[in-house]
Amino acid sequence: EVQLLESGGGLIQPGGSLRLSCAASGFTFSDYAVTWVRQTPGKGLEWVSTISPSGGNTYNADAVKGRFTISRDNSKSTMYLQMNSLRAEDTAVYFCAKVIRGNLVAFDIWGQGTVVTVSS
Amino acid sequence: QSALTQPASVSGSPGQSITISCTGTSSDVGGYNYVSWYQQHPGKAPKLMIYDVNNRPSGVSSRFSGSKSANTASLTISGLQAEDEADYYCGSYRNSGTYVFGTGTKVTVL
């Protein structure tokens, strides 16, 4: 079964750091780009970052540039999101998703999400 | 990065057809055939329903169809069923290597 499983969410103070992980199974992880999407409570979806299959190319939303870093370890079939200088507006459910093909076409497999709360 | 524009809500009776619009610009919806649609039930992860404007992933009902004209994409749900009640989001590639979602539409089955 194709599956993505996020972990690493939690409560963190403003200005703090957190690293999210996304473990993949059921498909050849190194063949596909993967992405992070977040959803603020009661609000819509917001694209955050995408990383190419090899990890050589990354794409980031303006809202997180310079603060978040996406990476992947194909030997572990795992993607990461290092989040620094966290702000209250980063509070959201963070989903990881597999890109159907290319780097930014569409997202066909989603994890269940992990909750990040930024609050003092 | 401004979101694509969708109506806040759309409703219909069982068996009817409804259409959800998604308006962007020539930098996203109008400039590329990379429009996708996602269904999200409360407390669940989004599910891809349409990609590349009008392609359905395996397992998605043929009652769901997509189209595009200029800067506006549309999702049509025909033969509306109770299980179709959910939030729907469009998404599109945007130039300069980014992706943008729509504002979301709540579909209510009357």
Interface residues (C-beta under 8 A of the other chain):
Chain A: T35 V37 G44 L45 E46 W47 T50 Y59 A61 D62 A63 F95 A97 I100 N103 L104 V105 A106 F107 D108 W110 G111 Q112 G113
Chain B: Q1 A3 Y34 S36 Y38 Q40 A45 P46 K47 L48 Y51 D52 P57 Y89 G91 Y93 G97 T98 Y99 V100 F101 G102 T103 G104
